[in-house]
Amino acid sequence: MTGDREHAVFEAGIKLGALYHQWVGTPISRASAASIESAIEKAVILQPCVEAITVRLDRSLMTENRFGYSELSGMMFDAEIVTRVGFAYCRARLSPDKGYPLMKIVDCHEIQNNSHN
């Protein structure tokens, strides 16, 4: 059996993995990047356990093909998510690290529940 902290970590990992695999390959340009960032944030925030999400895409990696657009790649992502289960919070990130789009846990903590029954 796992606790709330482990569940929050699991949810963060699942959300970032889904975000990555759902959006990589999407046609994108520097002109459309802001709307794609917003669409990703609005989609992910709807999911259970998600408290916050911020997505930034590296426009310098968006090089147009002969049809005038690029394809979203994992190296373009700088995404941070906060998940919550009970009183446990997890902050995780997807961002480039030494040439790889790495997902990692940044911080996890539990807030003491001081309510009395």
N, C-alpha and C positions, 0 to 999 in steps of 0.2 A: 504494500500500500504506500502511496506517495502522499506527501503533504502539499499544502497550497503553494509553497515556494517551487517545488519541483514541477508542479502543474503549470505555474506561470512561465517557467523556463521552457517547458515543452510547447506551450501555446506560442511563445515568441518564435521558437525554431520552426514550427509548422507554418506560421504566418509568413515568415521571411522566405522559407522554401517555396511556398505556393506563389508568393509575389514574384520571386525570381523566375520560376518556370512558366508562370502565366504570361508574363510581359516580355521576356527576352524574345527578340525577333520581330517585335512590333515595329511597323514603319514609323519613323520619327524624323523630324528636322528641328533645327534650332528654333524655327518659328512655332512649331507645335509642342515643344518640350514642356512648356509651362502647363499646357492643358493635359498632357499625359501625366505629369507629376500630380496634378490635382485629381485626375481620374483614379490613379492608383490609391492616393490617400483616401478618397471618398469611398472606394470599394473596400479597402482593408478595414477602415474604421467601423464598418457595419458588422464585422465578425465578432463573435463572442470573445470576451476577455480582453479586447483591445481598448486601451485607454487613450493612446495617442500614436500618431504615425506622421513622420516627416520624410518626404522623398525629394531628393535633389538629383538631377541628371547632369553629368558632365558634358556640356555642350561642345567642349573642345574636341571630343572624340566622335562627334557627329560629322562625318564626311559624306557628302552627297554622292550617290551613285549616278549613273547616266540618266536616271529618271527623276533626279532631284531630291532624293531622300536617303536616309541612312536606316539601319536596323538597330534597334535597342539591344545593347550587349550588357552582360553582367558587369563589365568594367566601368560602365557609365553610372552605375547606381551608387548613391550615398543615401541609404535609408536607415532610419532609426525608429524603433517601435517600442512602446511600453505596453506590457500586458499586466493584468491584475486578476488574481484568483483569491477570493477572500480578502485577507489583509496583506497578501504577498504581491510584490511588484517585481517585474523583470524588465530591464532595459537592454535591448539587443540591437545589433547593427549589421548591415550588409554594406561593405565598402571595399574598394581595392586595397590589397595588401600584398606587396611584392609580386605584382603581376597576376594576382588571382582575386576574383570576387569573393571575399571571405565573409562568412557569417560568424558572429561571435557574441557572447554574452558580455555586456559592459558592466552591469550592476544588477544585483538582486538583493532585496531586503524585505523584511516583514515589519509592518507597523503594529505596535501593541494595541490590542483591543481592550480598552479600559472600561467598556460597558459592563455593568453588573446586572445579573439576572435576578 
